[in-house]
Amino acid sequence: MNFDYKIVYKNEAWLWTSTADIALGFAKIDSEEFVKKTEDRLEINSQLERKSLKPWKWSSSFNLKTQNTPGYTFVANENNSIERIKSTGFFSPAYLRLGLGASYKKSEAFAFQFEPLTARVIIVDQIFTQSIGPEERYFGVKQGETTRWEAGVSLAMQSKVELLKNVFFSNKISLFSNYLEDIKNVDLDYTGTLNMKVNDYLSAMIELQLVYDDNALKDLQLRQVFGIAIGFPF
């Protein structure tokens, strides 16, 4: 299931664009006891731009990333059965980012944002940090705490090209580096999507996502999705 929406407000001086992207998917294999998530995303973006005749504009942006349902890890216990352990929850973790800088947009096919003044907070449920050790971190948050504050620089880019008639390939990448700690560690979130539109109601999609977050897992995470969608535009 996927829901996305876009709202645009503009006047003589300002352009304000807000988008919402919500996705949730599950899969069940006959040989396994538990239903597992294949996709879970709740993301809201809002960008305010000062209008200009030039491609570069002063801008500010807000971003929220979290998930809709709890996440679980699956481990084999001493009885050789699979045990499900809750590892994340709704709004745990949640990433909120507010940035100030400049944006570049010459056409609808390409956009770029550079924000050297960016604040980010990671929010988690205290239930997950109470059980970790003093030197351990849960998505970067210390034992018994619920937030981690960061200040840094963020870069983002979006592009969309039509490969064939009704076949579009879009890229979306965002980078963030924390000035306050380990500035050389750069968080990465890249999504490449191939959309093939059959008609106004039926489409197919192939999506690849690469995520690296030093606070969550010090390794590159990969997600691949193939789906057929029935859309209801309004």
Secondary structure, 3 states (H helix, E strand, C coil): CEEEEEEEEECCCEEEEEEEEEEEEEECCCCCCCCEEEEEEEEEEEEEEECCCCCEEEEEEEEEEECCCCEEEEEECCCCCEEEEEEEECCECEEEEEEEEEEEEEECCEEEEEEEEEEEEEECCHHHHCCCCCCCCECCECCCCCEEEEEEEEEEEEEEEEEECCEEEEEEEEEEEECCCCCCCEEEEEEEEEEEECCCCEEEEEEEEEEEECCCEEEEEEEEEEEEEECCCC
